Amino acid sequence: MLVDDAREIATAIEERLNASACQGVKATVKAEQMSPKSVPSGAGRPTFTNYYIQIGDDARIATLTLGEGAELRDDIEPDWNPDRLFDAIRAMDVSVEQTT
């Protein structure tokens, strides 16, 4: 299931970050649910859930798809610091937002 994949990717990213100079950066699973506005008569209203990986520290946050998260997981090196991490995320054309 996608939720299991998302948890596995987030856990692996956080383990790699904790083994690098990025200690304190968190990787969490974000879920967004949506339902269609209209459904055929007699049909039940389905709910679709999209899962994302959120990477954040005290000053920045980025939201990655599962594919982007898996790619980042494979790229993290032990000598990375938080600035290098967020530079790599930006290089993937993912928006990094300031939280402060």
Secondary structure, DSSP 8 states (H G I E B T S, - for coil): -HHHHHHHHHHHHHHHHHTTTTTT-EEEEEEEEE--S---TT-----EEEEEEEEE-SSEEEEE-HHHHHHHHHH--TT--HHHHHHHHHHTT--EEE--
